[in-house]
Amino acid sequence: MATTELTAQTFDSTVTQEGITVVDFWASWCGPCMQFAPIYEKTSEERPHITFAKVDTEAEQELAGAAQISAIPTLMIFRDGILLFNQAGALPAPQLNKLLDAVEAADMDDIRRQMAQENA
């Protein structure tokens, strides 16, 4: 599956859907972003059951600001609408795959319980 471009209008509905959504915040002038792009694209093709999306921080400055993006590339991973990972920096393919394996294996019921306890 190819990556999807997200905008301020489509971001919330995409990341809150059921399943895993990976979002890459990037810009065309960013060297590390350009180095990470082929890794991200290849991983998206290898894992068609995961939604891979990109946010062009130049075109979507308000969205990048709302997401508190201070460095790019920044990778966010959501599962069932819950943000499980948020980190700046390009990842090598093995590290990205290991991270995605961990997100797929996460016990979401346990995570929801922990969140409920923290918010109580």
C-alpha positions as CSV (number, residue, x, y, z in Angstrom):
1,M,0.0,0.0,0.0
2,A,1.3,3.4,-0.9
3,T,1.5,6.2,1.7
4,T,-1.4,8.7,2.1
5,E,-0.9,12.4,2.3
6,L,-2.6,13.9,5.4
7,T,-3.9,17.4,5.8
8,A,-5.4,19.2,8.7
9,Q,-8.8,18.1,7.4
10,T,-7.9,14.4,7.2
11,F,-5.5,13.9,10.1
12,D,-7.9,13.3,13.0
13,S,-10.2,10.9,11.1
14,T,-7.2,8.9,9.9
15,V,-5.3,8.5,13.2
16,T,-8.4,7.7,15.2
17,Q,-9.5,4.9,13.0
18,E,-9.2,1.3,14.2
19,G,-5.9,-0.4,13.5
20,I,-2.4,1.0,13.2
21,T,-1.6,4.3,11.6
22,V,2.0,5.5,11.1
23,V,2.5,9.2,10.4
24,D,5.8,10.7,9.0
25,F,6.1,14.4,9.4
26,W,8.6,15.6,6.8
27,A,9.7,18.4,4.4
28,S,11.3,18.4,1.0
29,W,14.3,20.4,2.1
30,C,15.1,18.0,5.0
31,G,18.0,15.7,4.1
32,P,17.2,13.1,6.8
33,C,13.6,13.1,5.6
34,M,14.7,12.3,2.1
35,Q,16.9,9.5,3.3
36,F,14.1,8.0,5.4
37,A,11.5,8.3,2.6
38,P,12.5,5.1,0.7
39,I,12.7,3.1,3.9
40,Y,9.2,4.3,4.9
41,E,7.8,3.6,1.4
42,K,9.3,0.1,1.3
43,T,8.0,-0.7,4.8
44,S,4.5,0.5,3.8
45,E,4.6,-2.0,0.8
46,E,5.7,-4.8,3.1
47,R,2.9,-4.1,5.7
48,P,-0.3,-3.4,3.7
49,H,-2.5,-4.0,6.8
50,I,-1.0,-0.8,8.4
51,T,-2.0,2.7,7.3
52,F,1.1,4.7,6.4
53,A,0.6,8.5,6.1
54,K,2.8,11.5,5.5
55,V,2.4,15.1,6.5
56,D,4.3,17.8,4.5
57,T,5.2,20.2,7.3
58,E,5.7,23.0,4.8
59,A,2.2,22.6,3.3
60,E,0.6,21.8,6.6
61,Q,2.3,24.3,9.0
62,E,-0.8,24.6,11.3
63,L,-1.1,20.8,11.6
64,A,2.6,20.5,12.4
65,G,2.2,23.2,15.0
66,A,-0.8,21.5,16.5
67,A,1.1,18.2,16.7
68,Q,4.0,20.0,18.4
69,I,6.5,19.0,15.7
70,S,9.8,20.6,16.6
71,A,12.2,18.5,14.5
72,I,11.8,16.5,11.3
73,P,11.4,13.8,10.4
74,T,9.1,12.9,13.3
75,L,7.3,9.6,13.4
76,M,4.1,9.1,15.2
77,I,2.4,5.7,15.6
78,F,-1.2,5.4,16.6
79,R,-3.2,2.2,17.3
80,D,-6.9,2.3,17.7
81,G,-6.7,6.1,18.0
82,I,-4.1,6.0,20.9
83,L,-0.7,7.5,20.3
84,L,1.9,4.9,21.2
85,F,5.1,6.4,19.7
86,N,6.2,9.9,19.0
87,Q,9.9,10.6,18.2
88,A,12.0,12.8,16.0
89,G,14.7,11.2,13.8
90,A,14.9,8.8,10.9
91,L,14.9,5.1,11.7
92,P,16.8,2.4,9.9
93,A,14.6,-0.3,8.4
94,P,15.3,-2.9,11.1
95,Q,14.5,-0.5,13.9
96,L,11.3,0.6,12.2
97,N,10.2,-3.0,11.7
98,K,11.0,-3.9,15.3
99,L,9.0,-0.9,16.5
100,L,6.0,-1.9,14.3
101,D,6.2,-5.5,15.6
102,A,6.0,-4.1,19.2
103,V,3.0,-1.9,18.3
104,E,1.3,-4.9,16.7
105,A,2.0,-7.0,19.8
106,A,0.9,-4.4,22.3
107,D,-2.0,-5.4,24.7
108,M,-4.4,-2.5,24.0
109,D,-6.7,-3.5,26.8
110,D,-3.8,-3.1,29.2
111,I,-2.8,0.2,27.7
112,R,-6.4,1.5,28.0
113,R,-6.5,0.4,31.7
114,Q,-3.2,2.2,32.4
115,M,-4.5,5.3,30.7
116,A,-7.7,5.2,32.7
117,Q,-5.7,4.9,35.9
118,E,-3.5,7.8,35.0
119,N,-6.5,10.0,34.2
120,A,-8.5,9.0,37.4
